[in-house]
C-alpha cells in the first residue's frame, strides 16, 4: 500500500479531516494542523493503486462531506484536496471565518482553575540572561507600526501616572 486516502473520525464517528498519504502519514500529527486521533480505530485508510487515484479519492471525499471553513460541511480541511495549490503558503482566511473562530475560542475559554494554575506557574518566573538575549534578538531590527508605538507610549504614561499616584498616597499616609 504505497498511496492511500484517509479519514480521521471524531469520537462520535463523524468525519473530521480527509487526507492523501503514503507511509505513516495517516497515523501522525506531524505536518497536520489537527491532532491525529489517538484511537487508531478512528482512522479509515483507503489504499489506492497510485498517487493520482489517492488524490482523486481525497477530492471526492472532501466534496462529499464538505468543508467547515467555507460552510459546506463538517471537515476541517482548508482546501478541496488534490495537490496543494501553488498559493497554499500565502492562503488567508476570510474575515467571517476568522471572526467565527475567535468567537468560538472566547466562548470555550479556560476554567478559572486553569487560569489560576497558569498564573501560579508564572509567578516568580526568572528568565536567564541567555533567554532574555534570545527573545530580544528575535525582535531586533523589526520596525513597529505607528499604532503600536502610540499604544506603548500611552501604556507607559498610564503606568507612570499610576506609580506617581501610589507614591503620593503613600507619602500622605506616612506624613
Residue, then its C-alpha position, 0 to 999 in steps of 0.5 A: x500500500x504505497x498511496x492511500x486516502x484517509x479519514x480521521x473520525x471524531x469520537x462520535x464517528x463523524x468525519x473530521x479531516x480527509x487526507x492523501x498519504x503514503x507511509x505513516x502519514x495517516x497515523x501522525x500529527x506531524x505536518x497536520x494542523x489537527x491532532x491525529x486521533x489517538x484511537x487508531x480505530x478512528x482512522x479509515x485508510x483507503x489504499x489506492x493503486x497510485x498517487x493520482x487515484x489517492x488524490x482523486x479519492x481525497x477530492x471526492x471525499x472532501x466534496x462529499x462531506x464538505x468543508x467547515x471553513x467555507x460552510x459546506x460541511x463538517x471537515x476541517x480541511x482548508x482546501x478541496x484536496x488534490x495537490x496543494x495549490x501553488x498559493x497554499x503558503x500565502x492562503x488567508x482566511x476570510x474575515x467571517x471565518x476568522x471572526x467565527x473562530x475567535x468567537x468560538x475560542x472566547x466562548x470555550x475559554x479556560x476554567x478559572x482553575x486553569x487560569x489560576x494554575x497558569x498564573x501560579x506557574x508564572x509567578x516568580x518566573x526568572x528568565x536567564x540572561x541567555x533567554x532574555x538575549x534570545x527573545x530580544x534578538x528575535x525582535x531586533x531590527x523589526x520596525x513597529x507600526x505607528x499604532x503600536x508605538x502610540x499604544x506603548x507610549x500611552x501604556x507607559x504614561x498610564x503606568x507612570x501616572x499610576x506609580x506617581x499616584x501610589x507614591x503620593x498616597x503613600x507619602x500622605x499616609x506616612x506624613 
